[in-house]
């Protein structure tokens, strides 16, 4: 008997996808205090992985560790290993700027530069020394299309990004991240400041983008994790409590703690 | 300006609909094959219907799993929620209807071991009505057509009447000669099975009205 296309979220096919990011016994310290404890996880390629957990559980710290955004925090220190396709991201030889080009990030609060829409998207390329107008034009258009924003802004590429709506600004930030052709997109609460319609657009976008990118998303909104992700990791007090297919986490989690959290019994 | 966007929930709902329709098509085949096996006194065909039931049971499990996952991950609301709820209630109805087709075939095989009691007249008519009602209930579901659903529900009385009529006739055979009883009872059962299929179609149609209008019409005395 033929089978119907499986449910997008979590209804994973039997094949196990390749691992993009491998994390082994990862610990994170702010000065003396240890905020992440022995995290082990394999984040699959071209899938959406969601991190959920109560405030202060370490999920954002962990997300930021993946592209070394925490490097600049005084007193921050890591142990263990994070690698992208086998390359150790914390090796001394790693060029952090180049790393962040491979692992882009979108933040909770959209942060467009006070420049035109066009210049926002072209920014990463200009920094990298690209001057060819044709390359810039093509990349700006392609990135805006991938971020599902092109149709809304194609007639006003030279107007200020700050005049856009919140949801558009967030998609612009996604377009800006995509312009430098990353492999991984980290999203830290990308829709928490948006209304339900703009949120839905971001969620649809995440769903589209996973064909080409590995996406890791931190969200306070459990329903959002259920909707958009293939795999879900539940963190608490700096520990990874449970990590499984999203459908398993939301239908029959293995851990009592996970069940209590997702059913709203605490947190 | 309001533009309706295709959400990925829409794709899930389409998939669910497709699964249900595929199950519905299998069930329709089972009904028509059971009618043919009965009327043509073909025990081998009846046996094939009995064996084909497993595929329908498996589809029921598949649809159950799909709907539960859909609720867990997509939190459907309003019409989407009603669709998923309707699907969850329609699936076991279809499964029961398929079981009734199996029951018809089991009785048919038993009847075929003895000479024909009487030419069948009311039962084939009843069977066609039940078959029509099941098919139309699925049409109504696909089109979310509450009017069609109500029209199907209205035909249930026709099925009840024929069942009763067939029973009264069979009773006369039983009264006439006690050696007729076993065959007459089997035929009475068969009439009842088809009548139950019509009831199943009615239940499906009640869910269609709920899906289309958000209105609960079952267990209500108001005219549909």
Interface residues (C-beta under 8 A of the other chain):
Chain A: X1 X4 X5 X7 X8 X9 X10 X11 X200 X201 X204 X207 X223 X226 X227 X246 X247 X250 X251
Chain B: X5 X7 X8 X11 X12 X15 X18 X19 X55 X58 X66 X68 X69 X70 X72 X73 X74 X75
